[in-house]
Amino acid sequence: MKFPLLFSFILISFAAKSQTISLDSAQYFAGKTVSVCGKVQGIYKSKKETIFINFGKPYPNNTFTAVIFPTSLKDFYYNPKDSLNNLDICITGEVKMYNGKAEIIVSKPNQITANKK
């Protein structure tokens, strides 16, 4: 009787791991939870305190963006705007499309990790 329970746990654990994709292919994974890795090419903080982390090329030619809304910043133990520029990192979450470009909304610090090439 323990076998189905163990199998379910393994299946759920496997499904929870996300696939790592390239910056250029993120647009093809809209609605999917993945990890997107690359070098940060610029970070912008809007007047409304939203942080935009751009990858691929500097804005407005960026390929992919990670977005952190002000309501999520309270959960960060560091300042993403000052700490992440020019770093090689991975962003994990659901890919969404906004104005024709792929993005992931970052609501928790553990969605951002160092890229282990």
C-alpha positions in Angstrom: 0.0 0.0 0.0 3.0 2.3 0.5 4.0 2.0 -3.2 1.3 4.3 -4.6 2.1 6.9 -2.0 5.8 6.8 -2.7 5.2 6.9 -6.4 2.9 10.0 -6.0 5.6 11.8 -4.0 8.3 11.1 -6.6 6.0 12.2 -9.4 5.1 15.4 -7.6 8.8 16.1 -6.8 9.7 15.6 -10.4 7.0 17.8 -11.7 8.0 20.6 -9.3 11.4 20.9 -10.9 11.4 23.4 -13.8 13.1 23.2 -17.1 15.9 25.6 -17.8 15.5 27.5 -21.1 17.4 30.1 -23.0 16.5 33.8 -23.0 15.6 33.7 -26.7 13.2 30.8 -26.3 11.2 32.1 -23.3 8.5 33.5 -25.5 7.6 30.0 -26.6 7.0 28.9 -23.0 4.2 31.3 -22.1 2.0 29.8 -19.4 4.8 27.3 -18.4 6.9 27.4 -15.3 10.6 27.4 -16.3 14.0 28.8 -15.3 15.5 31.4 -17.6 19.2 32.1 -17.2 21.4 34.8 -18.4 23.4 37.9 -17.7 21.5 41.0 -16.4 21.9 43.8 -19.0 20.3 46.5 -16.9 17.9 47.2 -14.1 15.3 50.0 -14.0 13.2 51.1 -11.1 10.0 52.9 -12.1 8.4 55.9 -10.3 5.9 53.4 -8.9 8.9 51.4 -7.4 8.5 48.4 -9.8 11.8 46.9 -10.6 12.5 45.6 -14.2 15.5 43.3 -14.6 16.4 43.1 -18.3 18.3 40.3 -20.0 19.7 39.7 -23.5 20.2 43.4 -24.4 19.7 46.6 -22.6 16.1 48.1 -22.7 14.3 48.6 -25.0 15.9 45.8 -27.0 15.8 43.3 -24.1 14.9 39.7 -24.8 13.4 38.9 -21.4 12.5 40.8 -18.3 12.0 39.8 -14.6 9.5 42.1 -12.9 9.4 42.7 -9.1 6.4 44.7 -7.9 6.8 46.9 -4.8 4.5 44.6 -2.7 7.1 41.8 -3.1 10.1 43.9 -2.2 9.4 43.5 1.5 10.3 39.8 1.2 13.8 40.5 -0.2 16.7 40.6 2.2 18.7 42.6 -0.3 18.1 45.4 -2.8 17.7 43.7 -6.2 18.3 47.0 -8.1 21.7 47.5 -6.5 22.7 43.9 -6.2 21.9 42.1 -9.4 23.3 44.3 -12.3 25.7 42.5 -14.6 25.3 39.2 -12.7 24.6 35.9 -14.4 21.4 34.7 -12.7 18.4 32.4 -13.2 14.8 33.5 -12.8 12.2 30.8 -12.1 8.5 31.2 -12.5 5.6 31.3 -15.0 6.4 32.9 -18.3 4.0 35.6 -19.3 3.9 37.8 -22.4 3.7 41.6 -22.1 3.8 43.9 -25.1 5.2 41.1 -27.2 8.0 40.2 -24.8 8.5 37.4 -22.3 8.6 38.1 -18.6 8.4 36.4 -15.2 6.8 38.1 -12.2 9.1 37.6 -9.2 7.3 37.6 -5.9 9.8 35.7 -3.7 13.6 36.0 -3.5 14.1 32.2 -4.0 12.9 32.7 -7.6 16.3 34.4 -8.3 19.4 32.2 -8.1 23.0 32.3 -9.3 23.5 30.7 -12.7 25.5 27.5 -12.3 26.8 27.1 -15.8 
